[in-house]
Amino acid sequence: MKKYTAHIELTEEQIMQKLESFCAYRERCESEIKQKMYALQVPTSDYETYLNHLKENNFFNEERFANAFAYGKNAIKKWGRKKIAMELQSKNIDTQKINQSLLHIDEGMYLLKLEDILAKKSKAIKETDAYKKKQKLIQFAMQKGYEYEIISEALKHISI
C-alpha cells in the first residue's frame, strides 16, 4: 500500500535556509546544489538566483570543493588521480580546477598509499605465478585510478 503525501510549497526563505544548511554540512559543487533544488522542486528559472546567493555568501566554492574532494578521496578511499579527476569531471568541475586540486596531493604520501594498498592486496591474492599476480595488482591499482608509471614504481618497493 502506497502512502500519498501532499506536496507542501516552500517559501523562498525556507528554500534558501535548506540550501544554506545543505552547503554548510560539507563542501558542495554546483551540480549537487542543482540536484538538491530539483529535489526541493524549485523552478529551474530560479536556480541562478539561489546559486548566486550561495556563491556570494561563500556557501559554496567549486575550487574549495575540488580540493576537499581530491584530498578526501585520496586520503580516505585511497583513490588515484585518474579516478578522482574522472569523478570531478562527472560533477562538471572545470578542468583547470581539477588539475589544480590534484596538485595539492602530496607525491610522497601518494606513493606510500599505493604501496600500502598493493602490499595488502598482494597478501590477499592467492595466485602463485608471480607474473599473473603482478598483472592482477596492476589491474587493481589501475581500477583505483593510479597511473601505470607510479604503479610500476610502487611494485618495485613491495615484495610480491
DSSP file (Angstrom, degrees, kcal/mol; ACC not computed):
  #  RESIDUE AA STRUCTURE BP1 BP2  ACC     N-H-->O    O-->H-N    N-H-->O    O-->H-N    TCO  KAPPA ALPHA  PHI   PSI    X-CA   Y-CA   Z-CA
    1    1 A M              0   0    0      0, 0.0     2,-0.2     0, 0.0     0, 0.0   0.000 360.0 360.0 360.0 127.1    0.0    0.0    0.0
    2    2 A K        -     0   0    0      1,-0.0     2,-0.5     2,-0.0     0, 0.0  -0.569 360.0-135.3 -85.6 144.5    1.4    3.3   -1.1
    3    3 A K        -     0   0    0     -2,-0.2     2,-0.6     2,-0.0    -1,-0.0  -0.851  16.0-153.1 -95.5 132.2    1.5    6.4    1.2
    4    4 A Y        -     0   0    0     -2,-0.5     2,-0.4     2,-0.0    -2,-0.0  -0.917  10.6-169.2-107.2 125.8    0.5    9.6   -0.5
    5    5 A T        -     0   0    0     -2,-0.6     2,-0.2     3,-0.0    -2,-0.0  -0.929  23.2-120.9-115.2 138.8    1.8   12.8    0.9
    6    6 A A        -     0   0    0     -2,-0.4     2,-0.4     1,-0.1    -2,-0.0  -0.543  31.1-115.0 -74.9 138.2    0.6   16.2   -0.1
    7    7 A H        -     0   0    0     -2,-0.2     2,-0.6     1,-0.0    -1,-0.1  -0.603  27.1-149.1 -75.8 128.8    3.3   18.4   -1.6
    8    8 A I        -     0   0    0     -2,-0.4     2,-0.3    -3,-0.0    -1,-0.0  -0.884  13.5-128.4-102.1 124.6    4.0   21.4    0.6
    9    9 A E        -     0   0    0     -2,-0.6     2,-0.3     1,-0.0    32,-0.1  -0.548  22.7-144.3 -71.3 128.2    5.0   24.6   -1.1
   10   10 A L        -     0   0    0     -2,-0.3     2,-0.1    30,-0.2    -1,-0.0  -0.730  11.6-125.7 -93.4 143.9    8.2   26.0    0.4
   11   11 A T     >  -     0   0    0     -2,-0.3     4,-2.4     1,-0.1     5,-0.2  -0.356  29.2-105.4 -77.9 167.4    8.7   29.7    0.6
   12   12 A E  H  > S+     0   0    0      1,-0.2     4,-2.6     2,-0.2     5,-0.2   0.887 123.0  52.4 -60.9 -38.5   11.8   31.4   -0.8
   13   13 A E  H  > S+     0   0    0      2,-0.2     4,-2.5     1,-0.2    -1,-0.2   0.914 109.6  47.9 -62.9 -44.3   13.2   31.8    2.7
   14   14 A Q  H  > S+     0   0    0      2,-0.2     4,-2.4     1,-0.2    -2,-0.2   0.903 112.7  48.8 -64.4 -41.6   12.6   28.1    3.6
   15   15 A I  H  X S+     0   0    0     -4,-2.4     4,-2.6     2,-0.2     5,-0.2   0.937 112.4  48.4 -62.4 -46.7   14.3   27.0    0.3
   16   16 A M  H  X S+     0   0    0     -4,-2.6     4,-2.7     1,-0.2    -2,-0.2   0.904 111.4  50.2 -61.5 -41.6   17.3   29.3    1.0
   17   17 A Q  H  X S+     0   0    0     -4,-2.5     4,-2.4     2,-0.2    -1,-0.2   0.913 111.5  48.0 -63.5 -43.1   17.6   28.0    4.5
   18   18 A K  H  X S+     0   0    0     -4,-2.4     4,-2.1     2,-0.2    -2,-0.2   0.911 113.7  47.2 -64.5 -42.1   17.5   24.4    3.3
   19   19 A L  H  X S+     0   0    0     -4,-2.6     4,-2.2     2,-0.2    -2,-0.2   0.894 111.5  51.2 -67.2 -39.7   20.1   25.1    0.7
   20   20 A E  H  X S+     0   0    0     -4,-2.7     4,-2.2     2,-0.2    -2,-0.2   0.923 112.8  44.5 -63.7 -44.1   22.4   27.0    3.1
   21   21 A S  H  X S+     0   0    0     -4,-2.4     4,-1.4     2,-0.2    -1,-0.2   0.864 110.9  55.5 -69.7 -33.2   22.3   24.2    5.6
   22   22 A F  H  X S+     0   0    0     -4,-2.1     4,-0.7    -5,-0.2    -2,-0.2   0.909 113.7  40.7 -60.7 -43.2   22.9   21.7    2.8
   23   23 A C  H  < S+     0   0    0     -4,-2.2    -2,-0.2     1,-0.2    -1,-0.2   0.806 111.5  56.1 -76.5 -30.4   26.0   23.6    1.8
   24   24 A A  H  < S+     0   0    0     -4,-2.2    -1,-0.2     1,-0.2    -2,-0.2   0.771  95.1  67.8 -73.3 -25.3   27.2   24.2    5.4
   25   25 A Y  H  < S-     0   0    0     -4,-1.4     2,-0.3     1,-0.2    -1,-0.2   0.919 122.9 -27.6 -61.8 -45.9   27.1   20.5    6.1
   26   26 A R  S  < S-     0   0    0     -4,-0.7    -1,-0.2    -3,-0.2    39,-0.1  -0.954  87.4 -62.6-159.0 170.4   30.1   19.8    3.8
   27   27 A E        -     0   0    0     -2,-0.3     2,-0.3    -3,-0.1    33,-0.1  -0.352  56.2-170.5 -61.8 137.4   31.6   21.2    0.6
   28   28 A R        -     0   0    0     31,-0.3    33,-0.5    -5,-0.1     2,-0.2  -0.902  14.7-141.1-128.1 157.1   29.3   21.1   -2.4
   29   29 A C     >  -     0   0    0     -2,-0.3     4,-1.9    36,-0.1     3,-0.3  -0.705  35.3-101.2-110.4 169.7   29.6   21.7   -6.1
   30   30 A E  H  > S+     0   0    0     -2,-0.2     4,-2.5     1,-0.2     5,-0.2   0.872 119.7  54.3 -59.5 -40.4   27.1   23.4   -8.3
   31   31 A S  H  > S+     0   0    0     60,-0.5     4,-2.0     1,-0.2    -1,-0.2   0.878 108.2  49.6 -65.5 -36.4   25.7   20.1   -9.8
   32   32 A E  H  > S+     0   0    0     -3,-0.3     4,-2.0     2,-0.2    -1,-0.2   0.891 111.2  49.8 -67.3 -38.3   24.9   18.8   -6.2
   33   33 A I  H  X S+     0   0    0     -4,-1.9     4,-2.5     2,-0.2    -2,-0.2   0.899 109.5  51.3 -66.6 -39.9   23.2   22.0   -5.3
   34   34 A K  H  X S+     0   0    0     -4,-2.5     4,-2.3     2,-0.2    -1,-0.2   0.893 108.4  51.8 -63.9 -38.9   21.1   21.8   -8.5
   35   35 A Q  H  X S+     0   0    0     -4,-2.0     4,-2.3     2,-0.2    -1,-0.2   0.904 110.1  49.5 -61.9 -40.7   20.1   18.2   -7.7
   36   36 A K  H  X S+     0   0    0     -4,-2.0     4,-2.0     2,-0.2    -2,-0.2   0.911 110.0  50.1 -65.2 -42.3   19.0   19.4   -4.2
   37   37 A M  H  <>S+     0   0    0     -4,-2.5     5,-2.7     1,-0.2     4,-0.3   0.893 109.7  51.4 -63.4 -38.5   17.0   22.2   -5.8
   38   38 A Y  H ><5S+     0   0    0     -4,-2.3     3,-1.3     1,-0.2    -1,-0.2   0.923 109.4  49.9 -61.7 -44.0   15.4   19.7   -8.1
   39   39 A A  H 3<5S+     0   0    0     -4,-2.3    -2,-0.2     1,-0.3    -1,-0.2   0.830 110.0  50.4 -64.4 -32.1   14.5   17.5   -5.1
   40   40 A L  T 3<5S-     0   0    0     -4,-2.0    -1,-0.3    -5,-0.1   -30,-0.2   0.455 115.5-121.3 -83.5  -0.3   13.0   20.6   -3.4
   41   41 A Q  T < 5 +     0   0    0     -3,-1.3    -3,-0.2    -4,-0.3    -2,-0.1   0.872  48.7 170.2  60.4  42.3   11.0   21.2   -6.6
   42   42 A V      < -     0   0    0     -5,-2.7    -1,-0.2    -6,-0.1     5,-0.1  -0.664  43.1-104.8 -78.1 134.3   12.5   24.7   -7.1
   43   43 A P    >   -     0   0    0      0, 0.0     3,-2.2     0, 0.0     4,-0.4  -0.385  24.2-127.7 -60.1 136.7   11.5   26.1  -10.5
   44   44 A T  G >  S+     0   0    0      1,-0.3     3,-1.0     2,-0.2     4,-0.4   0.770 107.3  66.7 -59.4 -25.7   14.5   25.9  -12.9
   45   45 A S  G 3  S+     0   0    0      1,-0.2    -1,-0.3     2,-0.1     4,-0.2   0.727 100.8  49.9 -66.9 -20.2   14.1   29.6  -13.6
   46   46 A D  G <> S+     0   0    0     -3,-2.2     4,-1.8     1,-0.1    -1,-0.2   0.492  82.8  94.1 -95.1  -5.3   15.0   30.4  -10.0
   47   47 A Y  H <> S+     0   0    0     -3,-1.0     4,-2.9    -4,-0.4     5,-0.2   0.915  83.3  50.9 -54.0 -49.0   18.2   28.2   -9.9
   48   48 A E  H  > S+     0   0    0     -4,-0.4     4,-2.8     1,-0.2    -1,-0.2   0.870 107.0  54.4 -60.6 -38.6   20.6   31.1  -10.8
   49   49 A T  H  > S+     0   0    0     -4,-0.2     4,-2.0    -3,-0.2    -1,-0.2   0.942 113.2  41.5 -60.3 -48.8   19.2   33.4   -8.1
   50   50 A Y  H  X S+     0   0    0     -4,-1.8     4,-2.5     2,-0.2    -2,-0.2   0.911 114.6  51.3 -66.8 -42.8   19.8   30.8   -5.4
   51   51 A L  H  X S+     0   0    0     -4,-2.9     4,-2.5    -5,-0.2    -2,-0.2   0.914 109.9  49.7 -61.5 -42.7   23.2   29.8   -6.8
   52   52 A N  H  X S+     0   0    0     -4,-2.8     4,-2.9    -5,-0.2     5,-0.2   0.911 110.7  50.0 -62.9 -42.1   24.3   33.4   -6.9
   53   53 A H  H  X S+     0   0    0     -4,-2.0     4,-1.9    -5,-0.2    -2,-0.2   0.936 112.7  46.5 -61.1 -46.7   23.2   34.0   -3.3
   54   54 A L  H  <>S+     0   0    0     -4,-2.5     5,-3.1     1,-0.2     6,-0.9   0.884 115.0  46.8 -64.4 -38.6   25.1   30.9   -2.1
   55   55 A K  H ><5S+     0   0    0     -4,-2.5     3,-1.5     3,-0.2    -2,-0.2   0.919 111.5  50.3 -69.5 -44.2   28.2   31.9   -4.0
   56   56 A E  H 3<5S+     0   0    0     -4,-2.9    -2,-0.2     1,-0.3    -1,-0.2   0.841 112.7  47.1 -62.9 -34.1   28.1   35.5   -2.8
   57   57 A N  T 3<5S-     0   0    0     -4,-1.9    -1,-0.3    -5,-0.2    -2,-0.2   0.224 115.5-116.5 -94.7  14.1   27.8   34.4    0.8
   58   58 A N  T < 5S+     0   0    0     -3,-1.5    -3,-0.2     2,-0.2     3,-0.1   0.774  73.3 134.2  60.0  31.7   30.6   31.8    0.4
   59   59 A F  S   <S+     0   0    0     -5,-3.1     2,-0.3     1,-0.3   -31,-0.3   0.760  76.5  20.0 -79.6 -25.1   28.4   28.8    1.0
   60   60 A F        +     0   0    0     -6,-0.9     2,-0.3    -9,-0.1    -1,-0.3  -0.999  58.0 173.0-145.8 147.9   29.9   27.0   -2.0
   61   61 A N     >  -     0   0    0    -33,-0.5     4,-2.6    -2,-0.3     5,-0.2  -0.919  23.3-149.1-151.2 117.6   33.1   27.4   -4.0
   62   62 A E  H  > S+     0   0    0     -2,-0.3     4,-2.6     1,-0.2     5,-0.2   0.806  98.8  54.2 -66.0 -29.4   34.0   24.9   -6.6
   63   63 A E  H  > S+     0   0    0      2,-0.2     4,-2.3     1,-0.2    -1,-0.2   0.936 111.2  45.4 -66.1 -45.8   37.7   25.3   -6.1
   64   64 A R  H  > S+     0   0    0      1,-0.2     4,-2.4     2,-0.2    -2,-0.2   0.896 113.6  51.0 -62.8 -40.9   37.3   24.6   -2.4
   65   65 A F  H  X S+     0   0    0     -4,-2.6     4,-2.9   -37,-0.2     5,-0.2   0.937 109.6  49.1 -61.4 -47.9   35.1   21.6   -3.3
   66   66 A A  H  X S+     0   0    0     -4,-2.6     4,-2.7     1,-0.2     5,-0.2   0.899 112.5  48.3 -62.0 -41.5   37.6   20.2   -5.8
   67   67 A N  H  X S+     0   0    0     -4,-2.3     4,-2.4     2,-0.2    -1,-0.2   0.933 114.7  44.5 -64.1 -45.8   40.4   20.5   -3.3
   68   68 A A  H  X S+     0   0    0     -4,-2.4     4,-2.7     2,-0.2     5,-0.2   0.903 114.7  49.5 -65.4 -41.3   38.4   18.9   -0.4
   69   69 A F  H  X S+     0   0    0     -4,-2.9     4,-2.8    -5,-0.2     5,-0.3   0.941 112.7  46.2 -62.7 -49.3   37.1   16.1   -2.7
   70   70 A A  H  X S+     0   0    0     -4,-2.7     4,-1.8    -5,-0.2     5,-0.2   0.925 115.6  46.0 -61.7 -45.6   40.6   15.3   -4.1
   71   71 A Y  H  X S+     0   0    0     -4,-2.4     4,-3.1    -5,-0.2     5,-0.3   0.945 115.6  46.0 -63.0 -47.6   42.2   15.3   -0.6
   72   72 A G  H  X>S+     0   0    0     -4,-2.7     4,-2.8     1,-0.2     5,-0.9   0.911 112.5  48.2 -64.3 -45.3   39.4   13.2    0.9
   73   73 A K  H  <5S+     0   0    0     -4,-2.8     6,-2.4    -5,-0.2     5,-0.3   0.853 118.0  42.1 -67.3 -33.2   39.1   10.6   -1.8
   74   74 A N  H  <5S+     0   0    0     -4,-1.8     4,-0.4    -5,-0.3    -2,-0.2   0.926 120.4  40.8 -76.7 -45.1   42.9   10.1   -1.8
   75   75 A A  H  <5S+     0   0    0     -4,-3.1    -2,-0.2    -5,-0.2    -3,-0.2   0.898 130.7  22.6 -71.2 -41.2   43.4   10.1    2.0
   76   76 A I  T  <5S+     0   0    0     -4,-2.8    -3,-0.2    -5,-0.3    -2,-0.1   0.913 135.1  28.8 -95.9 -51.7   40.3    8.1    2.9
   77   77 A K  S   <S-     0   0    0     -5,-0.9    -3,-0.2    -4,-0.2    -4,-0.1   0.568  95.6-132.2 -88.8  -8.7   39.3    6.0   -0.1
   78   78 A K        +     0   0    0     -4,-0.4    -4,-0.3    -6,-0.3     2,-0.2   0.872  43.6 168.6  59.0  41.1   42.9    5.8   -1.4
   79   79 A W        -     0   0    0     -6,-2.4    66,-0.2    -9,-0.1    -1,-0.2  -0.509  30.6-122.4 -80.0 152.7   41.8    6.7   -4.9
   80   80 A G     >  -     0   0    0     64,-3.5     4,-2.0    -2,-0.2    66,-0.2  -0.389  30.0 -98.9 -86.9 171.8   44.4    7.6   -7.6
   81   81 A R  H  > S+     0   0    0      1,-0.2     4,-2.8     2,-0.2     5,-0.2   0.862 118.7  55.7 -61.6 -39.1   44.5   10.8   -9.5
   82   82 A K  H  > S+     0   0    0     63,-2.2     4,-2.4     1,-0.2    -1,-0.2   0.923 109.8  44.8 -62.7 -44.3   42.7    9.5  -12.6
   83   83 A K  H  > S+     0   0    0     62,-0.4     4,-2.2     2,-0.2    -1,-0.2   0.892 114.0  49.9 -68.0 -39.4   39.7    8.2  -10.7
   84   84 A I  H  X S+     0   0    0     -4,-2.0     4,-2.5     2,-0.2    -2,-0.2   0.935 111.7  48.7 -63.0 -45.8   39.5   11.5   -8.8
   85   85 A A  H  X S+     0   0    0     -4,-2.8     4,-2.4     1,-0.2    -2,-0.2   0.909 111.2  49.5 -61.8 -43.3   39.7   13.5  -12.0
   86   86 A M  H  X S+     0   0    0     -4,-2.4     4,-1.9     2,-0.2    -1,-0.2   0.904 111.6  49.0 -62.9 -40.9   37.0   11.4  -13.7
   87   87 A E  H  X S+     0   0    0     -4,-2.2     4,-0.7     2,-0.2    -2,-0.2   0.903 111.6  48.4 -66.9 -40.8   34.7   11.8  -10.7
   88   88 A L  H ><>S+     0   0    0     -4,-2.5     5,-1.9     1,-0.2     3,-0.7   0.883 109.7  53.2 -66.2 -37.6   35.2   15.6  -10.6
   89   89 A Q  H ><5S+     0   0    0     -4,-2.4     3,-1.9     1,-0.2    -1,-0.2   0.881 103.7  56.4 -62.6 -37.7   34.6   15.7  -14.4
   90   90 A S  H 3<5S+     0   0    0     -4,-1.9    -1,-0.2     1,-0.3    -2,-0.2   0.721 104.0  54.3 -67.3 -18.9   31.3   13.9  -13.9
   91   91 A K  T <<5S-     0   0    0     -4,-0.7   -60,-0.5    -3,-0.7    -1,-0.3   0.202 120.0-113.0 -96.5  13.7   30.3   16.7  -11.4
   92   92 A N  T < 5 +     0   0    0     -3,-1.9     2,-0.3     1,-0.2    -3,-0.2   0.829  58.1 162.7  59.1  38.4   31.0   19.3  -14.2
   93   93 A I      < -     0   0    0     -5,-1.9    -1,-0.2     1,-0.1    -2,-0.1  -0.705  47.3 -98.7 -86.0 139.9   34.0   20.8  -12.5
   94   94 A D     >  -     0   0    0     -2,-0.3     4,-2.1     1,-0.1     3,-0.3  -0.271  26.1-126.4 -57.7 138.5   36.3   22.9  -14.7
   95   95 A T  H  > S+     0   0    0      1,-0.2     4,-2.7     2,-0.2     5,-0.2   0.855 109.6  54.6 -57.6 -39.1   39.4   21.1  -15.9
   96   96 A Q  H  > S+     0   0    0      1,-0.2     4,-2.1     2,-0.2    -1,-0.2   0.901 108.9  47.9 -63.5 -40.6   41.7   23.8  -14.6
   97   97 A K  H  > S+     0   0    0     -3,-0.3     4,-2.3     2,-0.2    -2,-0.2   0.867 111.2  51.9 -67.5 -36.4   40.2   23.5  -11.1
   98   98 A I  H  X S+     0   0    0     -4,-2.1     4,-2.0     2,-0.2    -2,-0.2   0.956 111.0  46.4 -63.1 -50.6   40.6   19.7  -11.3
   99   99 A N  H  X S+     0   0    0     -4,-2.7     4,-1.2     1,-0.2    -2,-0.2   0.888 112.5  51.1 -60.5 -39.7   44.2   19.9  -12.3
  100  100 A Q  H  X S+     0   0    0     -4,-2.1     4,-0.6     1,-0.2     3,-0.3   0.905 109.6  49.7 -63.7 -42.6   44.9   22.4   -9.5
  101  101 A S  H >< S+     0   0    0     -4,-2.3     3,-0.7     1,-0.2     4,-0.2   0.845 107.0  55.1 -67.7 -33.1   43.2   20.2   -6.9
  102  102 A L  H >< S+     0   0    0     -4,-2.0     3,-1.1     1,-0.2    -1,-0.2   0.777  98.9  62.5 -70.9 -25.6   45.3   17.2   -8.0
  103  103 A L  H 3< S+     0   0    0     -4,-1.2    -1,-0.2    -3,-0.3    -2,-0.2   0.738  92.5  65.7 -69.3 -22.1   48.5   19.2   -7.5
  104  104 A H  T << S+     0   0    0     -3,-0.7     2,-0.5    -4,-0.6    -1,-0.2   0.614  77.1 101.1 -76.2 -11.8   47.6   19.5   -3.8
  105  105 A I  S <  S-     0   0    0     -3,-1.1     2,-0.3    -4,-0.2   -34,-0.0  -0.640  83.4-118.9 -77.2 123.5   48.0   15.8   -3.3
  106  106 A D     >  -     0   0    0     -2,-0.5     4,-2.2     1,-0.1     5,-0.1  -0.460  16.0-146.2 -66.4 124.1   51.4   15.1   -1.7
  107  107 A E  H  > S+     0   0    0     -2,-0.3     4,-2.1     1,-0.2     5,-0.2   0.881  95.7  50.2 -61.4 -42.6   53.5   13.0   -4.0
  108  108 A G  H  > S+     0   0    0      1,-0.2     4,-2.1     2,-0.2    -1,-0.2   0.921 113.6  44.3 -64.1 -45.0   55.3   11.1   -1.3
  109  109 A M  H  > S+     0   0    0      2,-0.2     4,-2.7     1,-0.2     5,-0.2   0.857 109.6  58.3 -67.4 -34.7   52.1   10.2    0.6
  110  110 A Y  H  X S+     0   0    0     -4,-2.2     4,-1.9     1,-0.2    -2,-0.2   0.934 109.6  42.8 -59.4 -48.1   50.5    9.3   -2.8
  111  111 A L  H  X S+     0   0    0     -4,-2.1     4,-2.6     2,-0.2    -1,-0.2   0.892 113.4  52.2 -67.4 -40.5   53.2    6.7   -3.5
  112  112 A L  H  X S+     0   0    0     -4,-2.1     4,-2.4     2,-0.2    -2,-0.2   0.904 109.1  50.0 -62.8 -41.3   53.1    5.4    0.1
  113  113 A K  H  X S+     0   0    0     -4,-2.7     4,-2.6     2,-0.2     5,-0.2   0.919 111.5  48.9 -62.0 -43.5   49.4    4.9    0.0
  114  114 A L  H  X S+     0   0    0     -4,-1.9     4,-2.4    -5,-0.2     5,-0.2   0.928 111.1  49.0 -63.4 -45.5   49.7    3.0   -3.3
  115  115 A E  H  X S+     0   0    0     -4,-2.6     4,-2.3     1,-0.2    -1,-0.2   0.895 111.3  52.0 -60.1 -39.7   52.5    0.8   -1.9
  116  116 A D  H  X S+     0   0    0     -4,-2.4     4,-2.2     2,-0.2    -2,-0.2   0.937 111.8  43.5 -63.3 -48.7   50.3    0.1    1.2
  117  117 A I  H  X S+     0   0    0     -4,-2.6     4,-2.4     1,-0.2    -1,-0.2   0.860 114.4  51.3 -68.9 -32.5   47.2   -1.0   -0.8
  118  118 A L  H  X S+     0   0    0     -4,-2.4     4,-2.5    -5,-0.2    -1,-0.2   0.894 109.4  50.0 -69.2 -38.7   49.3   -3.1   -3.2
  119  119 A A  H  X S+     0   0    0     -4,-2.3     4,-1.6    -5,-0.2    -2,-0.2   0.915 113.4  45.8 -64.8 -42.7   51.0   -4.8   -0.3
  120  120 A K  H  X S+     0   0    0     -4,-2.2     4,-1.2     1,-0.2    -2,-0.2   0.919 114.9  47.0 -65.8 -43.5   47.6   -5.6    1.3
  121  121 A K  H  X S+     0   0    0     -4,-2.4     4,-1.5     1,-0.2    -2,-0.2   0.877 106.9  58.4 -65.9 -37.6   46.2   -6.8   -2.0
  122  122 A S  H  < S+     0   0    0     -4,-2.5    -1,-0.2     1,-0.2    -2,-0.2   0.886 105.4  49.5 -59.4 -40.4   49.2   -8.9   -2.7
  123  123 A K  H  < S+     0   0    0     -4,-1.6    -1,-0.2     1,-0.2    -2,-0.2   0.821 111.0  50.9 -67.5 -30.6   48.7  -10.8    0.6
  124  124 A A  H  < S+     0   0    0     -4,-1.2     2,-0.4    -3,-0.2    -2,-0.2   0.730  89.5  91.5 -81.4 -22.7   45.0  -11.4   -0.4
  125  125 A I     <  -     0   0    0     -4,-1.5     8,-0.0    -3,-0.2    12,-0.0  -0.611  59.4-161.5 -78.4 128.1   45.7  -12.7   -3.9
  126  126 A K        +     0   0    0     -2,-0.4    -1,-0.1     7,-0.0     7,-0.1   0.516  48.2 125.5 -86.5  -6.5   46.0  -16.5   -3.9
  127  127 A E        -     0   0    0      1,-0.1    -2,-0.1     5,-0.1     6,-0.0  -0.272  41.6-167.7 -58.6 133.7   47.9  -16.6   -7.3
  128  128 A T        +     0   0    0      5,-0.0     2,-0.5     4,-0.0    -1,-0.1   0.753  64.0  89.3 -94.7 -28.8   51.2  -18.5   -7.1
  129  129 A D  S  > S-     0   0    0      1,-0.2     4,-2.4     2,-0.0     5,-0.2  -0.599  70.0-149.4 -72.5 119.7   52.6  -17.4  -10.5
  130  130 A A  H  > S+     0   0    0     -2,-0.5     4,-2.3     1,-0.2     5,-0.2   0.858  93.8  52.3 -60.5 -39.1   54.5  -14.1   -9.9
  131  131 A Y  H  > S+     0   0    0      2,-0.2     4,-2.2     1,-0.2    -1,-0.2   0.940 112.2  44.3 -64.1 -47.7   53.7  -12.7  -13.4
  132  132 A K  H  > S+     0   0    0      1,-0.2     4,-2.2     2,-0.2    -2,-0.2   0.880 113.1  52.1 -64.7 -38.1   50.0  -13.3  -13.1
  133  133 A K  H  X S+     0   0    0     -4,-2.4     4,-2.1     2,-0.2    -1,-0.2   0.911 109.3  49.5 -64.4 -42.1   50.0  -11.9   -9.5
  134  134 A K  H  X S+     0   0    0     -4,-2.3     4,-2.4     1,-0.2    -2,-0.2   0.900 109.8  51.6 -63.3 -41.4   51.8   -8.8  -10.7
  135  135 A Q  H  X S+     0   0    0     -4,-2.2     4,-2.5     1,-0.2    -1,-0.2   0.891 109.2  50.4 -62.9 -39.6   49.2   -8.3  -13.5
  136  136 A K  H  X S+     0   0    0     -4,-2.2     4,-2.4     2,-0.2    -1,-0.2   0.886 110.7  49.5 -65.3 -38.5   46.4   -8.6  -11.0
  137  137 A L  H  X S+     0   0    0     -4,-2.1     4,-2.5     2,-0.2    -2,-0.2   0.900 110.9  49.3 -67.0 -40.4   48.0   -6.0   -8.8
  138  138 A I  H  X S+     0   0    0     -4,-2.4     4,-2.4     2,-0.2    -2,-0.2   0.933 112.4  47.9 -62.8 -45.8   48.5   -3.6  -11.7
  139  139 A Q  H  X S+     0   0    0     -4,-2.5     4,-2.0     1,-0.2    -2,-0.2   0.910 111.6  50.7 -61.6 -43.0   44.8   -4.1  -12.8
  140  140 A F  H  X S+     0   0    0     -4,-2.4     4,-1.3     1,-0.2    -2,-0.2   0.934 112.2  46.1 -60.0 -48.1   43.7   -3.5   -9.2
  141  141 A A  H  <>S+     0   0    0     -4,-2.5     5,-2.2     1,-0.2     4,-0.3   0.859 110.6  52.9 -66.5 -35.5   45.7   -0.3   -8.9
  142  142 A M  H ><5S+     0   0    0     -4,-2.4     3,-1.1     1,-0.2    -1,-0.2   0.867 105.6  54.2 -68.3 -34.8   44.5    1.0  -12.3
  143  143 A Q  H 3<5S+     0   0    0     -4,-2.0    -1,-0.2     1,-0.3    -2,-0.2   0.814 104.3  55.8 -65.7 -29.5   40.9    0.4  -11.2
  144  144 A K  T 3<5S-     0   0    0     -4,-1.3   -64,-3.5    -5,-0.2    -1,-0.3   0.555 126.4-105.4 -78.5  -8.0   41.7    2.6   -8.2
  145  145 A G  T < 5 +     0   0    0     -3,-1.1   -63,-2.2    -4,-0.3   -62,-0.4   0.635  68.9 146.2  97.5  15.8   42.8    5.3  -10.6
  146  146 A Y      < -     0   0    0     -5,-2.2    -1,-0.3   -66,-0.2     2,-0.2  -0.557  51.0-109.5 -86.2 153.2   46.6    5.2  -10.3
  147  147 A E     >  -     0   0    0     -2,-0.2     4,-2.2     1,-0.1     3,-0.3  -0.536  22.0-123.6 -81.4 145.8   48.9    5.9  -13.2
  148  148 A Y  H  > S+     0   0    0      1,-0.2     4,-2.7     2,-0.2     5,-0.2   0.881 109.2  54.9 -58.0 -42.5   50.8    2.9  -14.7
  149  149 A E  H  > S+     0   0    0      1,-0.2     4,-1.9     2,-0.2    -1,-0.2   0.906 111.0  44.7 -60.1 -42.1   54.2    4.6  -14.2
  150  150 A I  H  > S+     0   0    0     -3,-0.3     4,-2.5     2,-0.2    -1,-0.2   0.852 111.1  53.8 -71.9 -34.8   53.6    5.1  -10.5
  151  151 A I  H  X S+     0   0    0     -4,-2.2     4,-2.5     2,-0.2    -2,-0.2   0.936 108.4  49.8 -63.3 -45.7   52.2    1.6  -10.1
  152  152 A S  H  X S+     0   0    0     -4,-2.7     4,-1.0     1,-0.2    -2,-0.2   0.906 111.7  48.7 -59.2 -42.4   55.4    0.2  -11.7
  153  153 A E  H  X S+     0   0    0     -4,-1.9     4,-0.6    -5,-0.2     3,-0.5   0.912 111.8  48.8 -63.4 -43.7   57.5    2.3   -9.3
  154  154 A A  H >X S+     0   0    0     -4,-2.5     3,-1.1     1,-0.2     4,-0.5   0.863 104.7  58.7 -66.6 -36.4   55.4    1.1   -6.3
  155  155 A L  H 3< S+     0   0    0     -4,-2.5     3,-0.5     1,-0.3    -1,-0.2   0.775  98.4  60.5 -65.8 -24.9   55.7   -2.6   -7.3
  156  156 A K  H 3< S+     0   0    0     -4,-1.0    -1,-0.3    -3,-0.5    -2,-0.2   0.775 104.4  50.5 -69.3 -24.9   59.5   -2.3   -7.1
  157  157 A H  H << S+     0   0    0     -3,-1.1     2,-0.3    -4,-0.6    -1,-0.2   0.525 103.8  64.8 -94.3  -7.1   59.2   -1.4   -3.4
  158  158 A I  S  < S-     0   0    0     -4,-0.5     2,-0.5    -3,-0.5   -42,-0.0  -0.838  81.9-116.6-116.7 155.9   56.9   -4.2   -2.3
  159  159 A S              0   0    0     -2,-0.3    -3,-0.1     1,-0.1    -2,-0.1  -0.780 360.0 360.0 -91.4 129.3   57.5   -8.0   -2.1
  160  160 A I              0   0    0     -2,-0.5    -1,-0.1    -5,-0.1   -27,-0.0   0.406 360.0 360.0 -99.6 360.0   55.2   -9.9   -4.4
